[in-house]
Every structure is written in structure tokens, then in C-alpha cells.
């Protein structure tokens, strides 16, 4: 299981209609993004963004080679390849709009 938390803010609310952030995992040349995201559409800061108890089934392949038949993707087992964590930003807005958002206190906890 993985817990993810962050504080986030839309620093210039007039610039965009909606910004959402989702946890991303990179493992074995593949990138996965969580199926759920957190809205960062408030000013000054949203301290409740993130998700708890994420399992492998809570992620989808976003980039990289397809997973083989019977292969765990992403692989949360103790024998799995190392994981790198980041976040995936989604902006819902019209063309040509600048977005200014902030992320602070970003953290990931991996439970065994």
C-alpha cells in the first residue's frame, strides 16, 4: 500500500479553471498514474490533497511498454524493481492560458 499527501494551491485563480494532481510511479521503464486525482483549485493552500491506501490496481499505465500477460504492473512486491515517485498534473482550461500552482509538503509513504 502507498499513501500520498501534499499541500497544493492554485496561486493565480484567474488563470485556470481547474488543476488536478495525481501520484505517478516510474518502474522498469514504465510510467503509471493513479486513477484518482486531487483538485488544487483553492487559494491559499489545500492541505488535504492526496490519497491513502493505494494498491497496484489503483494505477494505470500511462507511458512505456505494455505489461506482459500475468505481469504485475506496477509491481508492489518485495522483489520488485525500484520505484520512483512524482506527480502528474492535469489542467482543464482553454488554449493559451498560463497556470501558476504550487505544491508543498509532498510525501509518499510505502507500507510493507
Biopython code that builds the backbone (N, CA, C, O; Angstrom):
import numpy as np
from Bio.PDB.StructureBuilder import StructureBuilder

atoms = [
    (1, "UNK", "N", (0.832, -1.180, 0.000)),
    (1, "UNK", "CA", (0.000, 0.000, 0.000)),
    (1, "UNK", "C", (0.879, 1.247, 0.000)),
    (1, "UNK", "O", (1.987, 1.258, 0.537)),
    (2, "UNK", "N", (0.354, 2.277, -0.611)),
    (2, "UNK", "CA", (1.052, 3.558, -0.688)),
    (2, "UNK", "C", (0.094, 4.663, -0.254)),
    (2, "UNK", "O", (-1.059, 4.705, -0.683)),
    (3, "UNK", "N", (0.586, 5.553, 0.599)),
    (3, "UNK", "CA", (-0.140, 6.768, 0.949)),
    (3, "UNK", "C", (0.578, 7.939, 0.298)),
    (3, "UNK", "O", (1.807, 7.976, 0.243)),
    (4, "UNK", "N", (-0.190, 8.882, -0.186)),
    (4, "UNK", "CA", (0.362, 10.066, -0.837)),
    (4, "UNK", "C", (-0.347, 11.289, -0.278)),
    (4, "UNK", "O", (-1.572, 11.302, -0.161)),
    (5, "UNK", "N", (0.417, 12.311, 0.066)),
    (5, "UNK", "CA", (-0.179, 13.545, 0.583)),
    (5, "UNK", "C", (0.614, 14.738, 0.079)),
    (5, "UNK", "O", (1.802, 14.630, -0.224)),
    (6, "UNK", "N", (-0.055, 15.864, -0.004)),
    (6, "UNK", "CA", (0.590, 17.102, -0.445)),
    (6, "UNK", "C", (-0.292, 18.280, -0.062)),
    (6, "UNK", "O", (-1.501, 18.137, 0.125)),
    (7, "UNK", "N", (0.324, 19.427, 0.050)),
    (7, "UNK", "CA", (-0.404, 20.683, 0.122)),
    (7, "UNK", "C", (-0.287, 21.297, -1.264)),
    (7, "UNK", "O", (0.778, 21.237, -1.878)),
    (8, "UNK", "N", (-1.360, 21.880, -1.762)),
    (8, "UNK", "CA", (-1.293, 22.485, -3.090)),
    (8, "UNK", "C", (-2.207, 23.699, -3.152)),
    (8, "UNK", "O", (-3.137, 23.850, -2.360)),
    (9, "UNK", "N", (-1.911, 24.553, -4.117)),
    (9, "UNK", "CA", (-2.705, 25.771, -4.280)),
    (9, "UNK", "C", (-2.676, 26.215, -5.725)),
    (9, "UNK", "O", (-1.683, 26.037, -6.430)),
    (10, "UNK", "N", (-3.758, 26.784, -6.144)),
    (10, "UNK", "CA", (-3.810, 27.494, -7.417)),
    (10, "UNK", "C", (-3.435, 28.929, -7.069)),
    (10, "UNK", "O", (-4.239, 29.660, -6.491)),
    (11, "UNK", "N", (-2.214, 29.335, -7.420)),
    (11, "UNK", "CA", (-1.672, 30.606, -6.951)),
    (11, "UNK", "C", (-2.245, 31.818, -7.666)),
    (11, "UNK", "O", (-2.207, 32.925, -7.131)),
    (12, "UNK", "N", (-2.767, 31.628, -8.848)),
    (12, "UNK", "CA", (-3.410, 32.715, -9.588)),
    (12, "UNK", "C", (-4.734, 32.184, -10.129)),
    (12, "UNK", "O", (-4.800, 31.785, -11.291)),
    (13, "UNK", "N", (-5.783, 32.169, -9.320)),
    (13, "UNK", "CA", (-7.037, 31.519, -9.692)),
    (13, "UNK", "C", (-7.655, 31.998, -10.998)),
    (13, "UNK", "O", (-8.382, 31.240, -11.640)),
    (14, "UNK", "N", (-7.392, 33.213, -11.401)),
    (14, "UNK", "CA", (-7.994, 33.719, -12.636)),
    (14, "UNK", "C", (-7.385, 33.069, -13.877)),
    (14, "UNK", "O", (-7.945, 33.169, -14.969)),
    (15, "UNK", "N", (-6.241, 32.406, -13.713)),
    (15, "UNK", "CA", (-5.537, 31.856, -14.866)),
    (15, "UNK", "C", (-6.113, 30.543, -15.372)),
    (15, "UNK", "O", (-5.933, 30.217, -16.545)),
    (16, "UNK", "N", (-6.782, 29.799, -14.549)),
    (16, "UNK", "CA", (-7.197, 28.466, -14.951)),
    (16, "UNK", "C", (-8.518, 28.101, -14.292)),
    (16, "UNK", "O", (-8.885, 28.643, -13.249)),
    (17, "UNK", "N", (-9.201, 27.200, -14.904)),
    (17, "UNK", "CA", (-10.456, 26.727, -14.323)),
    (17, "UNK", "C", (-10.232, 25.596, -13.325)),
    (17, "UNK", "O", (-10.919, 25.521, -12.306)),
    (18, "UNK", "N", (-9.275, 24.717, -13.613)),
    (18, "UNK", "CA", (-9.099, 23.558, -12.752)),
    (18, "UNK", "C", (-7.707, 22.964, -12.927)),
    (18, "UNK", "O", (-7.233, 22.799, -14.051)),
    (19, "UNK", "N", (-7.058, 22.643, -11.819)),
    (19, "UNK", "CA", (-5.785, 21.926, -11.810)),
    (19, "UNK", "C", (-5.968, 20.721, -10.906)),
    (19, "UNK", "O", (-6.436, 20.850, -9.774)),
    (20, "UNK", "N", (-5.601, 19.555, -11.404)),
    (20, "UNK", "CA", (-5.657, 18.339, -10.600)),
    (20, "UNK", "C", (-4.306, 17.647, -10.651)),
    (20, "UNK", "O", (-3.628, 17.668, -11.679)),
    (21, "UNK", "N", (-3.917, 17.037, -9.543)),
    (21, "UNK", "CA", (-2.645, 16.334, -9.436)),
    (21, "UNK", "C", (-2.892, 14.892, -9.025)),
    (21, "UNK", "O", (-3.747, 14.608, -8.186)),
    (22, "UNK", "N", (-2.130, 13.984, -9.629)),
    (22, "UNK", "CA", (-2.232, 12.559, -9.309)),
    (22, "UNK", "C", (-0.832, 12.005, -9.064)),
    (22, "UNK", "O", (0.135, 12.464, -9.673)),
    (23, "UNK", "N", (-0.723, 11.035, -8.187)),
    (23, "UNK", "CA", (0.547, 10.379, -7.913)),
    (23, "UNK", "C", (0.996, 9.603, -9.144)),
    (23, "UNK", "O", (0.190, 8.939, -9.796)),
    (24, "UNK", "N", (2.281, 9.689, -9.460)),
    (24, "UNK", "CA", (2.858, 8.942, -10.582)),
    (24, "UNK", "C", (3.976, 8.044, -10.064)),
    (24, "UNK", "O", (4.687, 8.396, -9.123)),
    (25, "UNK", "N", (4.119, 6.879, -10.691)),
    (25, "UNK", "CA", (5.176, 5.923, -10.363)),
    (25, "UNK", "C", (5.926, 5.591, -11.644)),
    (25, "UNK", "O", (5.318, 5.374, -12.692)),
    (26, "UNK", "N", (7.255, 5.554, -11.552)),
    (26, "UNK", "CA", (8.069, 5.052, -12.658)),
    (26, "UNK", "C", (8.759, 3.779, -12.169)),
    (26, "UNK", "O", (9.407, 3.769, -11.123)),
    (27, "UNK", "N", (8.607, 2.710, -12.945)),
    (27, "UNK", "CA", (9.195, 1.426, -12.574)),
    (27, "UNK", "C", (9.501, 0.639, -13.838)),
    (27, "UNK", "O", (8.622, 0.444, -14.677)),
    (28, "UNK", "N", (10.725, 0.192, -13.979)),
    (28, "UNK", "CA", (11.146, -0.666, -15.100)),
    (28, "UNK", "C", (10.809, -0.060, -16.462)),
    (28, "UNK", "O", (10.340, -0.763, -17.358)),
    (29, "UNK", "N", (11.047, 1.246, -16.617)),
    (29, "UNK", "CA", (10.814, 1.893, -17.904)),
    (29, "UNK", "C", (9.360, 2.201, -18.209)),
    (29, "UNK", "O", (9.027, 2.602, -19.325)),
    (30, "UNK", "N", (8.500, 2.017, -17.230)),
    (30, "UNK", "CA", (7.070, 2.306, -17.405)),
    (30, "UNK", "C", (6.658, 3.406, -16.438)),
    (30, "UNK", "O", (7.193, 3.527, -15.336)),
    (31, "UNK", "N", (5.696, 4.198, -16.879)),
    (31, "UNK", "CA", (5.141, 5.238, -16.011)),
    (31, "UNK", "C", (3.663, 4.940, -15.772)),
    (31, "UNK", "O", (2.898, 4.676, -16.700)),
    (32, "UNK", "N", (3.294, 4.992, -14.508)),
    (32, "UNK", "CA", (1.920, 4.735, -14.090)),
    (32, "UNK", "C", (1.384, 5.977, -13.391)),
    (32, "UNK", "O", (2.130, 6.691, -12.722)),
    (33, "UNK", "N", (0.102, 6.230, -13.548)),
    (33, "UNK", "CA", (-0.537, 7.350, -12.868)),
    (33, "UNK", "C", (-1.742, 6.815, -12.093)),
    (33, "UNK", "O", (-2.447, 5.919, -12.557)),
    (34, "UNK", "N", (-1.962, 7.381, -10.908)),
    (34, "UNK", "CA", (-3.097, 6.952, -10.085)),
    (34, "UNK", "C", (-4.407, 7.259, -10.791)),
    (34, "UNK", "O", (-4.527, 8.257, -11.501)),
    (35, "UNK", "N", (-5.382, 6.393, -10.588)),
    (35, "UNK", "CA", (-6.701, 6.575, -11.201)),
    (35, "UNK", "C", (-7.484, 7.720, -10.571)),
    (35, "UNK", "O", (-8.466, 8.186, -11.150)),
    (36, "UNK", "N", (-7.066, 8.178, -9.401)),
    (36, "UNK", "CA", (-7.743, 9.287, -8.730)),
    (36, "UNK", "C", (-6.791, 10.466, -8.609)),
    (36, "UNK", "O", (-5.580, 10.283, -8.481)),
    (37, "UNK", "N", (-7.332, 11.661, -8.650)),
    (37, "UNK", "CA", (-6.520, 12.871, -8.536)),
    (37, "UNK", "C", (-7.099, 13.777, -7.460)),
    (37, "UNK", "O", (-8.215, 13.571, -6.984)),
    (38, "UNK", "N", (-6.319, 14.782, -7.088)),
    (38, "UNK", "CA", (-6.744, 15.754, -6.080)),
    (38, "UNK", "C", (-6.833, 17.126, -6.722)),
    (38, "UNK", "O", (-5.929, 17.538, -7.449)),
    (39, "UNK", "N", (-7.912, 17.826, -6.457)),
    (39, "UNK", "CA", (-8.091, 19.171, -7.008)),
    (39, "UNK", "C", (-7.239, 20.173, -6.233)),
    (39, "UNK", "O", (-7.193, 20.153, -5.003)),
    (40, "UNK", "N", (-6.577, 21.036, -6.966)),
    (40, "UNK", "CA", (-5.777, 22.124, -6.385)),
    (40, "UNK", "C", (-6.319, 23.436, -6.929)),
    (40, "UNK", "O", (-5.633, 24.157, -7.654)),
    (41, "UNK", "N", (-7.539, 23.728, -6.573)),
    (41, "UNK", "CA", (-8.241, 24.870, -7.153)),
    (41, "UNK", "C", (-8.561, 25.945, -6.136)),
    (41, "UNK", "O", (-9.464, 26.755, -6.349)),
    (42, "UNK", "N", (-7.832, 25.961, -5.037)),
    (42, "UNK", "CA", (-8.137, 26.917, -3.988)),
    (42, "UNK", "C", (-6.941, 27.813, -3.712)),
    (42, "UNK", "O", (-5.806, 27.514, -4.083)),
    (43, "UNK", "N", (-7.232, 28.900, -3.061)),
    (43, "UNK", "CA", (-6.200, 29.816, -2.632)),
    (43, "UNK", "C", (-6.485, 30.110, -1.165)),
    (43, "UNK", "O", (-7.647, 30.399, -0.883)),
    (44, "UNK", "N", (-5.599, 30.076, -0.222)),
    (44, "UNK", "CA", (-4.185, 29.962, -0.472)),
    (44, "UNK", "C", (-3.692, 28.526, -0.632)),
    (44, "UNK", "O", (-3.010, 28.247, -1.618)),
    (45, "UNK", "N", (-3.998, 27.588, 0.289)),
    (45, "UNK", "CA", (-3.462, 26.235, 0.204)),
    (45, "UNK", "C", (-4.511, 25.214, 0.607)),
    (45, "UNK", "O", (-5.304, 25.440, 1.521)),
    (46, "UNK", "N", (-4.501, 24.075, -0.099)),
    (46, "UNK", "CA", (-5.336, 22.925, 0.226)),
    (46, "UNK", "C", (-4.438, 21.907, 0.906)),
    (46, "UNK", "O", (-3.601, 21.284, 0.252)),
    (47, "UNK", "N", (-4.598, 21.733, 2.199)),
    (47, "UNK", "CA", (-3.753, 20.806, 2.937)),
    (47, "UNK", "C", (-4.295, 19.397, 2.992)),
    (47, "UNK", "O", (-3.757, 18.559, 3.716)),
    (48, "UNK", "N", (-5.341, 19.116, 2.251)),
    (48, "UNK", "CA", (-5.977, 17.803, 2.322)),
    (48, "UNK", "C", (-5.858, 17.030, 1.016)),
    (48, "UNK", "O", (-6.594, 16.068, 0.799)),
    (49, "UNK", "N", (-4.950, 17.433, 0.153)),
    (49, "UNK", "CA", (-4.820, 16.760, -1.138)),
    (49, "UNK", "C", (-4.020, 15.472, -0.972)),
    (49, "UNK", "O", (-3.126, 15.396, -0.129)),
    (50, "UNK", "N", (-4.339, 14.469, -1.769)),
    (50, "UNK", "CA", (-3.637, 13.201, -1.732)),
    (50, "UNK", "C", (-4.607, 12.048, -1.549)),
    (50, "UNK", "O", (-5.820, 12.243, -1.459)),
    (51, "UNK", "N", (-4.060, 10.859, -1.496)),
    (51, "UNK", "CA", (-4.870, 9.649, -1.357)),
    (51, "UNK", "C", (-4.147, 8.664, -0.432)),
    (51, "UNK", "O", (-2.919, 8.659, -0.351)),
    (52, "UNK", "N", (-4.921, 7.839, 0.257)),
    (52, "UNK", "CA", (-4.363, 6.837, 1.161)),
    (52, "UNK", "C", (-4.712, 5.436, 0.673)),
    (52, "UNK", "O", (-5.681, 5.240, -0.061)),
    (53, "UNK", "N", (-3.912, 4.475, 1.091)),
    (53, "UNK", "CA", (-4.144, 3.051, 0.834)),
    (53, "UNK", "C", (-4.239, 2.718, -0.647)),
    (53, "UNK", "O", (-5.101, 1.941, -1.057)),
    (54, "UNK", "N", (-3.358, 3.301, -1.451)),
    (54, "UNK", "CA", (-3.338, 2.986, -2.879)),
    (54, "UNK", "C", (-2.659, 1.638, -3.102)),
    (54, "UNK", "O", (-1.581, 1.384, -2.563)),
    (55, "UNK", "N", (-3.282, 0.788, -3.885)),
    (55, "UNK", "CA", (-2.739, -0.516, -4.261)),
    (55, "UNK", "C", (-2.367, -0.482, -5.740)),
    (55, "UNK", "O", (-2.677, 0.485, -6.436)),
    (56, "UNK", "N", (-1.709, -1.522, -6.219)),
    (56, "UNK", "CA", (-1.300, -1.572, -7.626)),
    (56, "UNK", "C", (-2.488, -1.382, -8.564)),
    (56, "UNK", "O", (-2.350, -0.764, -9.620)),
    (57, "UNK", "N", (-3.638, -1.900, -8.192)),
    (57, "UNK", "CA", (-4.836, -1.786, -9.036)),
    (57, "UNK", "C", (-5.342, -0.347, -9.148)),
    (57, "UNK", "O", (-6.183, -0.054, -9.997)),
    (58, "UNK", "N", (-4.839, 0.547, -8.303)),
    (58, "UNK", "CA", (-5.259, 1.950, -8.334)),
    (58, "UNK", "C", (-4.457, 2.785, -9.329)),
    (58, "UNK", "O", (-4.623, 4.003, -9.386)),
    (59, "UNK", "N", (-3.587, 2.143, -10.116)),
    (59, "UNK", "CA", (-2.750, 2.833, -11.092)),
    (59, "UNK", "C", (-2.989, 2.270, -12.484)),
    (59, "UNK", "O", (-3.330, 1.098, -12.645)),
    (60, "UNK", "N", (-2.805, 3.125, -13.488)),
    (60, "UNK", "CA", (-2.906, 2.676, -14.884)),
    (60, "UNK", "C", (-1.621, 3.045, -15.610)),
    (60, "UNK", "O", (-0.964, 4.030, -15.272)),
    (61, "UNK", "N", (-1.272, 2.248, -16.603)),
    (61, "UNK", "CA", (-0.087, 2.507, -17.414)),
    (61, "UNK", "C", (-0.321, 3.761, -18.241)),
    (61, "UNK", "O", (-1.324, 3.875, -18.946)),
    (62, "UNK", "N", (0.606, 4.694, -18.148)),
    (62, "UNK", "CA", (0.498, 5.947, -18.886)),
    (62, "UNK", "C", (1.513, 6.017, -20.027)),
    (62, "UNK", "O", (1.224, 6.573, -21.086)),
    (63, "UNK", "N", (2.701, 5.451, -19.809)),
    (63, "UNK", "CA", (3.767, 5.536, -20.805)),
    (63, "UNK", "C", (4.701, 4.346, -20.626)),
    (63, "UNK", "O", (4.925, 3.880, -19.509)),
    (64, "UNK", "N", (5.242, 3.862, -21.739)),
    (64, "UNK", "CA", (6.190, 2.761, -21.686)),
    (64, "UNK", "C", (5.614, 1.504, -22.296)),
    (64, "UNK", "O", (4.470, 1.485, -22.752)),
    (65, "UNK", "N", (6.425, 0.441, -22.301)),
    (65, "UNK", "CA", (5.973, -0.807, -22.917)),
    (65, "UNK", "C", (4.792, -1.422, -22.173)),
    (65, "UNK", "O", (4.661, -1.289, -20.956)),
    (66, "UNK", "N", (3.952, -2.089, -22.926)),
    (66, "UNK", "CA", (2.789, -2.760, -22.336)),
    (66, "UNK", "C", (3.243, -3.830, -21.352)),
    (66, "UNK", "O", (4.332, -4.389, -21.483)),
    (67, "UNK", "N", (2.414, -4.101, -20.387)),
    (67, "UNK", "CA", (2.702, -5.138, -19.399)),
    (67, "UNK", "C", (2.389, -6.502, -20.003)),
    (67, "UNK", "O", (1.392, -6.669, -20.705)),
    (68, "UNK", "N", (3.246, -7.466, -19.723)),
    (68, "UNK", "CA", (3.054, -8.810, -20.238)),
    (68, "UNK", "C", (1.933, -9.542, -19.519)),
    (68, "UNK", "O", (1.511, -9.142, -18.433)),
    (69, "UNK", "N", (1.459, -10.606, -20.127)),
    (69, "UNK", "CA", (0.401, -11.417, -19.543)),
    (69, "UNK", "C", (0.867, -11.981, -18.202)),
    (69, "UNK", "O", (1.924, -12.607, -18.126)),
    (70, "UNK", "N", (0.100, -11.765, -17.169)),
    (70, "UNK", "CA", (0.441, -12.266, -15.845)),
    (70, "UNK", "C", (1.466, -11.428, -15.101)),
    (70, "UNK", "O", (1.816, -11.756, -13.966)),
    (71, "UNK", "N", (1.956, -10.359, -15.707)),
    (71, "UNK", "CA", (2.957, -9.499, -15.075)),
    (71, "UNK", "C", (2.269, -8.494, -14.147)),
    (71, "UNK", "O", (1.249, -7.910, -14.512)),
    (72, "UNK", "N", (2.820, -8.296, -12.966)),
    (72, "UNK", "CA", (2.280, -7.300, -12.036)),
    (72, "UNK", "C", (2.764, -5.918, -12.452)),
    (72, "UNK", "O", (3.968, -5.662, -12.491)),
    (73, "UNK", "N", (1.839, -5.041, -12.759)),
    (73, "UNK", "CA", (2.181, -3.695, -13.233)),
    (73, "UNK", "C", (1.283, -2.664, -12.577)),
    (73, "UNK", "O", (0.077, -2.694, -12.821)),
    (74, "UNK", "N", (1.786, -1.765, -11.769)),
    (74, "UNK", "CA", (3.134, -1.789, -11.205)),
    (74, "UNK", "C", (3.268, -2.932, -10.199)),
    (74, "UNK", "O", (2.278, -3.457, -9.690)),
    (75, "UNK", "N", (4.491, -3.292, -9.935)),
    (75, "UNK", "CA", (4.767, -4.421, -9.054)),
    (75, "UNK", "C", (5.072, -3.903, -7.651)),
    (75, "UNK", "O", (6.093, -3.250, -7.434)),
    (76, "UNK", "N", (4.195, -4.192, -6.708)),
    (76, "UNK", "CA", (4.355, -3.750, -5.325)),
    (76, "UNK", "C", (5.019, -4.816, -4.446)),
    (76, "UNK", "O", (5.114, -4.631, -3.232)),
    (77, "UNK", "N", (5.473, -5.909, -5.025)),
    (77, "UNK", "CA", (6.051, -6.986, -4.217)),
    (77, "UNK", "C", (7.439, -6.597, -3.701)),
    (77, "UNK", "O", (8.057, -5.655, -4.197)),
    (78, "UNK", "N", (7.912, -7.335, -2.702)),
    (78, "UNK", "CA", (9.232, -7.077, -2.122)),
    (78, "UNK", "C", (10.354, -7.335, -3.125)),
    (78, "UNK", "O", (11.442, -6.778, -2.982)),
    (79, "UNK", "N", (10.110, -8.167, -4.134)),
    (79, "UNK", "CA", (11.124, -8.493, -5.136)),
    (79, "UNK", "C", (11.078, -7.553, -6.344)),
    (79, "UNK", "O", (11.841, -7.738, -7.292)),
    (80, "UNK", "N", (10.222, -6.578, -6.326)),
    (80, "UNK", "CA", (10.001, -5.697, -7.480)),
    (80, "UNK", "C", (11.190, -4.778, -7.730)),
    (80, "UNK", "O", (12.009, -4.532, -6.844)),
    (81, "UNK", "N", (11.262, -4.281, -8.953)),
    (81, "UNK", "CA", (12.260, -3.273, -9.309)),
    (81, "UNK", "C", (11.987, -2.000, -8.507)),
    (81, "UNK", "O", (10.858, -1.777, -8.070)),
    (82, "UNK", "N", (13.007, -1.168, -8.313)),
    (82, "UNK", "CA", (12.808, 0.087, -7.575)),
    (82, "UNK", "C", (11.746, 0.974, -8.230)),
    (82, "UNK", "O", (11.533, 0.927, -9.442)),
    (83, "UNK", "N", (11.099, 1.771, -7.409)),
    (83, "UNK", "CA", (10.095, 2.734, -7.880)),
    (83, "UNK", "C", (10.623, 4.149, -7.673)),
    (83, "UNK", "O", (11.334, 4.434, -6.709)),
    (84, "UNK", "N", (10.255, 5.025, -8.602)),
    (84, "UNK", "CA", (10.490, 6.461, -8.434)),
    (84, "UNK", "C", (9.118, 7.121, -8.439)),
    (84, "UNK", "O", (8.233, 6.740, -9.206)),
    (85, "UNK", "N", (8.954, 8.114, -7.573)),
    (85, "UNK", "CA", (7.654, 8.750, -7.412)),
    (85, "UNK", "C", (7.685, 10.198, -7.878)),
    (85, "UNK", "O", (8.709, 10.875, -7.784)),
    (86, "UNK", "N", (6.559, 10.652, -8.375)),
    (86, "UNK", "CA", (6.392, 12.036, -8.784)),
    (86, "UNK", "C", (4.913, 12.341, -8.859)),
    (86, "UNK", "O", (4.087, 11.591, -8.337)),
    (87, "UNK", "N", (4.581, 13.441, -9.508)),
    (87, "UNK", "CA", (3.162, 13.737, -9.683)),
    (87, "UNK", "C", (2.872, 14.134, -11.114)),
    (87, "UNK", "O", (3.736, 14.640, -11.830)),
    (88, "UNK", "N", (1.646, 13.894, -11.510)),
    (88, "UNK", "CA", (1.151, 14.142, -12.857)),
    (88, "UNK", "C", (0.115, 15.249, -12.741)),
    (88, "UNK", "O", (-0.867, 15.108, -12.012)),
    (89, "UNK", "N", (0.328, 16.347, -13.456)),
    (89, "UNK", "CA", (-0.593, 17.473, -13.405)),
    (89, "UNK", "C", (-1.537, 17.490, -14.593)),
    (89, "UNK", "O", (-1.135, 17.241, -15.730)),
    (90, "UNK", "N", (-2.785, 17.783, -14.314)),
    (90, "UNK", "CA", (-3.818, 17.872, -15.342)),
    (90, "UNK", "C", (-4.447, 19.258, -15.226)),
    (90, "UNK", "O", (-4.907, 19.650, -14.153)),
    (91, "UNK", "N", (-4.466, 19.991, -16.325)),
    (91, "UNK", "CA", (-5.051, 21.333, -16.332)),
    (91, "UNK", "C", (-6.257, 21.338, -17.257)),
    (91, "UNK", "O", (-6.162, 20.940, -18.418)),
    (92, "UNK", "N", (-7.380, 21.788, -16.741)),
    (92, "UNK", "CA", (-8.594, 21.929, -17.540)),
    (92, "UNK", "C", (-8.810, 23.417, -17.782)),
    (92, "UNK", "O", (-9.216, 24.153, -16.882)),
    (93, "UNK", "N", (-8.534, 23.847, -19.007)),
    (93, "UNK", "CA", (-8.608, 25.266, -19.316)),
    (93, "UNK", "C", (-8.639, 25.457, -20.821)),
    (93, "UNK", "O", (-8.511, 24.496, -21.579)),
    (94, "UNK", "N", (-8.805, 26.670, -21.241)),
    (94, "UNK", "CA", (-8.768, 26.983, -22.661)),
    (94, "UNK", "C", (-7.338, 27.086, -23.165)),
    (94, "UNK", "O", (-6.404, 27.103, -22.364)),
    (95, "UNK", "N", (-7.152, 27.154, -24.474)),
    (95, "UNK", "CA", (-5.810, 27.243, -25.044)),
    (95, "UNK", "C", (-5.133, 28.568, -24.689)),
    (95, "UNK", "O", (-5.787, 29.601, -24.549)),
    (96, "UNK", "N", (-3.815, 28.511, -24.547)),
    (96, "UNK", "CA", (-3.032, 29.709, -24.316)),
    (96, "UNK", "C", (-3.112, 30.282, -22.918)),
    (96, "UNK", "O", (-2.724, 31.431, -22.702)),
    (97, "UNK", "N", (-3.603, 29.518, -21.970)),
    (97, "UNK", "CA", (-3.747, 30.011, -20.600)),
    (97, "UNK", "C", (-2.538, 29.571, -19.777)),
    (97, "UNK", "O", (-2.178, 28.394, -19.781)),
    (98, "UNK", "N", (-1.917, 30.508, -19.076)),
    (98, "UNK", "CA", (-0.806, 30.181, -18.179)),
    (98, "UNK", "C", (-1.371, 29.671, -16.858)),
    (98, "UNK", "O", (-2.424, 30.121, -16.407)),
    (99, "UNK", "N", (-0.667, 28.739, -16.250)),
    (99, "UNK", "CA", (-1.110, 28.167, -14.981)),
    (99, "UNK", "C", (-0.006, 28.343, -13.949)),
    (99, "UNK", "O", (1.151, 28.011, -14.206)),
    (100, "UNK", "N", (-0.362, 28.859, -12.797)),
    (100, "UNK", "CA", (0.585, 29.007, -11.701)),
    (100, "UNK", "C", (0.006, 28.282, -10.497)),
    (100, "UNK", "O", (-0.960, 28.737, -9.884)),
    (101, "UNK", "N", (0.613, 27.144, -10.166)),
    (101, "UNK", "CA", (0.156, 26.409, -8.987)),
    (101, "UNK", "C", (1.364, 26.029, -8.152)),
    (101, "UNK", "O", (2.492, 26.015, -8.645)),
    (102, "UNK", "N", (1.126, 25.724, -6.905)),
    (102, "UNK", "CA", (2.210, 25.363, -6.007)),
    (102, "UNK", "C", (1.952, 24.031, -5.333)),
    (102, "UNK", "O", (0.807, 23.654, -5.081)),
    (103, "UNK", "N", (3.042, 23.323, -5.045)),
    (103, "UNK", "CA", (2.984, 22.058, -4.311)),
    (103, "UNK", "C", (4.008, 22.149, -3.184)),
    (103, "UNK", "O", (5.148, 22.553, -3.412)),
    (104, "UNK", "N", (3.611, 21.779, -1.983)),
    (104, "UNK", "CA", (4.500, 21.820, -0.834)),
    (104, "UNK", "C", (4.195, 20.608, 0.047)),
    (104, "UNK", "O", (3.122, 20.011, -0.044)),
    (105, "UNK", "N", (5.146, 20.261, 0.888)),
    (105, "UNK", "CA", (4.983, 19.140, 1.825)),
    (105, "UNK", "C", (4.566, 17.860, 1.114)),
    (105, "UNK", "O", (3.740, 17.099, 1.618)),
    (106, "UNK", "N", (5.139, 17.633, -0.055)),
    (106, "UNK", "CA", (4.819, 16.467, -0.873)),
    (106, "UNK", "C", (5.460, 15.242, -0.238)),
    (106, "UNK", "O", (6.651, 15.254, 0.072)),
    (107, "UNK", "N", (4.682, 14.187, -0.043)),
    (107, "UNK", "CA", (5.243, 12.989, 0.590)),
    (107, "UNK", "C", (4.535, 11.716, 0.124)),
    (107, "UNK", "O", (3.351, 11.709, -0.211)),
    (108, "UNK", "N", (5.316, 10.654, 0.122)),
    (108, "UNK", "CA", (4.823, 9.323, -0.225)),
    (108, "UNK", "C", (5.286, 8.374, 0.877)),
    (108, "UNK", "O", (6.450, 8.397, 1.275)),
    (109, "UNK", "N", (4.378, 7.548, 1.363)),
    (109, "UNK", "CA", (4.717, 6.535, 2.357)),
    (109, "UNK", "C", (4.406, 5.172, 1.761)),
    (109, "UNK", "O", (3.281, 4.911, 1.334)),
    (110, "UNK", "N", (5.411, 4.305, 1.735)),
    (110, "UNK", "CA", (5.244, 2.942, 1.220)),
    (110, "UNK", "C", (5.162, 2.006, 2.421)),
    (110, "UNK", "O", (6.067, 1.963, 3.254)),
    (111, "UNK", "N", (4.066, 1.262, 2.494)),
    (111, "UNK", "CA", (3.835, 0.337, 3.605)),
    (111, "UNK", "C", (4.145, -1.083, 3.157)),
    (111, "UNK", "O", (3.772, -1.486, 2.055)),
    (112, "UNK", "N", (4.811, -1.824, 3.989)),
    (112, "UNK", "CA", (5.110, -3.228, 3.683)),
    (112, "UNK", "C", (4.191, -4.130, 4.455)),
    (112, "UNK", "O", (4.282, -5.352, 4.336)),
]
sb = StructureBuilder()
sb.init_structure("model")
sb.init_model(0)
sb.init_chain("A")
sb.init_seg("    ")
for serial, (resi, resn, name, xyz) in enumerate(atoms, 1):
    if name == "N":
        sb.init_residue(resn, " ", resi, " ")
    sb.init_atom(name, np.array(xyz, "f"), 0.0, 1.0, " ", f" {name:<3s}", serial, name[0])
structure = sb.get_structure()
